[in-house]
């Protein structure tokens, strides 16, 4: 009985940690959308902000990867 409850807790924790992957997708979309809105307002400054775009996308995606790793750890290592 206790093993089943512990396994259920692992799956619930992994599911909750997996929410971070969806949040990362929303974050990447927000970063790209704001860059596009700014680039359309001022096209001459768009080229200088491309590096900032990729850094912001990388940070947002890294958080999604970390949450995915936590979910995997909860499912298989704990």
Backbone as CSV, one residue per row, in Angstrom:
resi,resn,N_x,N_y,N_z,CA_x,CA_y,CA_z,C_x,C_y,C_z
1,UNK,0.824,-1.198,0.000,0.000,0.000,0.000,0.864,1.256,0.000
2,UNK,1.901,1.277,0.818,2.729,2.480,0.881,3.511,2.697,-0.398
3,UNK,3.932,1.634,-1.046,4.655,1.777,-2.305,3.802,2.424,-3.374
4,UNK,2.528,2.106,-3.402,1.644,2.705,-4.393,1.439,4.188,-4.142
5,UNK,1.353,4.568,-2.882,1.178,5.990,-2.543,2.447,6.762,-2.893
6,UNK,3.602,6.172,-2.626,4.855,6.841,-2.962,5.001,6.994,-4.471
7,UNK,4.616,5.972,-5.213,4.687,6.047,-6.674,3.717,7.097,-7.208
8,UNK,2.555,7.183,-6.610,1.591,8.202,-7.009,2.156,9.600,-6.744
9,UNK,2.834,9.768,-5.619,3.450,11.056,-5.314,4.529,11.434,-6.306
10,UNK,5.277,10.429,-6.766,6.301,10.703,-7.773,5.674,11.206,-9.068
11,UNK,4.607,10.563,-9.492,3.975,10.958,-10.741,3.297,12.326,-10.630
12,UNK,2.696,12.602,-9.495,2.080,13.922,-9.307,3.154,15.005,-9.286
13,UNK,4.256,14.752,-8.594,5.353,15.726,-8.559,5.963,15.939,-9.924
14,UNK,6.113,14.862,-10.693,6.670,14.997,-12.044,5.722,15.779,-12.942
15,UNK,4.426,15.561,-12.785,3.456,16.318,-13.577,3.477,17.796,-13.239
16,UNK,3.602,18.097,-11.956,3.669,19.502,-11.556,4.966,20.146,-12.029
17,UNK,6.069,19.407,-12.001,7.330,19.954,-12.506,7.274,20.133,-14.013
18,UNK,6.491,19.315,-14.696,6.352,19.433,-16.142,5.619,20.683,-16.584
19,UNK,4.906,21.313,-15.673,4.223,22.572,-16.004,5.245,23.635,-16.411
20,UNK,6.446,23.533,-15.862,7.503,24.487,-16.210,7.870,24.449,-17.674
21,UNK,7.733,23.299,-18.314,8.027,23.220,-19.746,7.031,24.047,-20.550
22,UNK,5.768,23.989,-20.166,4.762,24.819,-20.824,4.971,26.291,-20.554
23,UNK,5.390,26.603,-19.339,5.663,28.001,-19.002,6.859,28.526,-19.788
24,UNK,7.833,27.664,-20.051,8.983,28.084,-20.852,8.560,28.390,-22.285
25,UNK,7.648,27.603,-22.813,7.151,27.869,-24.167,6.426,29.209,-24.223
26,UNK,5.661,29.506,-23.196,4.987,30.810,-23.133,6.021,31.926,-23.040
27,UNK,7.078,31.716,-22.266,8.129,32.723,-22.126,8.861,32.986,-23.428
28,UNK,9.182,31.934,-24.162,9.863,32.105,-25.446,8.958,32.849,-26.427
29,UNK,7.681,32.527,-26.412,6.748,33.232,-27.281,6.634,34.706,-26.937
30,UNK,6.654,35.003,-25.658,6.583,36.399,-25.221,7.832,37.169,-25.637
31,UNK,8.997,36.550,-25.447,10.250,37.214,-25.839,10.265,37.483,-27.345
32,UNK,9.922,36.481,-28.131,9.933,36.650,-29.585,8.881,37.654,-30.036
33,UNK,7.718,37.630,-29.425,6.665,38.574,-29.791,7.030,40.009,-29.479
34,UNK,7.642,40.223,-28.312,8.051,41.585,-27.965,9.182,42.081,-28.863
35,UNK,10.091,41.172,-29.225,11.147,41.565,-30.161,10.552,41.957,-31.506
36,UNK,9.624,41.159,-31.997,9.010,41.451,-33.288,8.240,42.771,-33.248
37,UNK,7.537,43.022,-32.160,6.808,44.286,-32.041,7.767,45.473,-32.034
38,UNK,8.880,45.337,-31.320,9.869,46.408,-31.301,10.560,46.587,-32.638
39,UNK,10.833,45.471,-33.324,11.500,45.554,-34.621,10.596,46.193,-35.664
40,UNK,9.305,45.952,-35.568,8.390,46.577,-36.520,8.217,48.067,-36.249
41,UNK,8.369,48.469,-34.996,8.274,49.906,-34.682,9.522,50.663,-35.120
42,UNK,10.683,50.034,-34.918,11.949,50.702,-35.236,12.867,49.710,-35.959
43,UNK,12.722,49.549,-37.255,13.497,48.550,-37.985,15.010,48.791,-37.957
44,UNK,15.430,50.021,-37.810,16.874,50.290,-37.816,17.557,49.780,-36.551
45,UNK,16.834,49.652,-35.449,17.422,49.172,-34.202,17.276,47.665,-34.026
46,UNK,16.596,47.014,-34.944,16.328,45.580,-34.796,17.606,44.755,-34.874
47,UNK,18.534,45.149,-35.725,19.760,44.365,-35.886,20.612,44.364,-34.619
48,UNK,20.597,45.466,-33.886,21.412,45.529,-32.670,20.768,44.783,-31.505
49,UNK,19.514,44.427,-31.599,18.825,43.734,-30.513,18.700,42.230,-30.742
50,UNK,19.245,41.724,-31.824,19.125,40.294,-32.129,19.832,39.441,-31.087
51,UNK,21.001,39.875,-30.628,21.728,39.115,-29.604,20.923,39.045,-28.314
52,UNK,20.287,40.137,-27.958,19.450,40.154,-26.760,18.269,39.204,-26.904
53,UNK,17.723,39.113,-28.113,16.627,38.180,-28.374,17.064,36.753,-28.099
54,UNK,18.217,36.367,-28.639,18.668,34.989,-28.471,19.054,34.682,-27.030
55,UNK,19.609,35.640,-26.317,19.936,35.430,-24.904,18.661,35.243,-24.090
56,UNK,17.652,36.058,-24.341,16.383,35.911,-23.629,15.703,34.589,-23.929
57,UNK,15.750,34.162,-25.183,15.159,32.872,-25.534,15.927,31.727,-24.884
58,UNK,17.233,31.843,-24.815,18.043,30.791,-24.202,17.749,30.674,-22.707
59,UNK,17.610,31.797,-22.018,17.289,31.744,-20.589,15.908,31.133,-20.353
60,UNK,14.955,31.521,-21.158,13.604,30.977,-20.998,13.590,29.482,-21.291
61,UNK,14.314,29.075,-22.306,14.340,27.648,-22.657,15.126,26.845,-21.627
62,UNK,16.156,27.435,-21.040,16.925,26.738,-20.006,16.055,26.423,-18.794
63,UNK,15.167,27.318,-18.432,14.265,27.043,-17.311,13.334,25.883,-17.630
64,UNK,12.904,25.785,-18.881,12.071,24.657,-19.291,12.834,23.344,-19.233
65,UNK,14.092,23.372,-19.642,14.910,22.160,-19.591,15.160,21.752,-18.145
66,UNK,15.398,22.721,-17.266,15.593,22.396,-15.848,14.343,21.767,-15.248
67,UNK,13.183,22.289,-15.586,11.957,21.704,-15.039,11.728,20.307,-15.595
68,UNK,12.099,20.076,-16.844,11.999,18.735,-17.430,12.936,17.766,-16.711
69,UNK,14.151,18.216,-16.392,15.084,17.364,-15.665,14.586,17.041,-14.263
70,UNK,13.977,18.006,-13.609,13.405,17.753,-12.283,12.286,16.725,-12.382
71,UNK,11.474,16.829,-13.418,10.397,15.855,-13.604,10.967,14.452,-13.819
72,UNK,12.020,14.347,-14.627,12.641,13.039,-14.845,13.262,12.497,-13.559
73,UNK,13.899,13.364,-12.789,14.478,12.925,-11.524,13.402,12.435,-10.557
74,UNK,12.292,13.125,-10.519,11.216,12.698,-9.626,10.624,11.362,-10.053
75,UNK,10.571,11.129,-11.346,9.962,9.877,-11.819,10.895,8.682,-11.662
76,UNK,12.191,8.852,-11.929,13.059,7.690,-12.026,14.131,7.594,-10.955
77,UNK,14.501,8.695,-10.308,15.613,8.647,-9.357,15.156,8.636,-7.906
78,UNK,13.976,9.114,-7.629,13.529,9.193,-6.232,12.783,7.923,-5.865
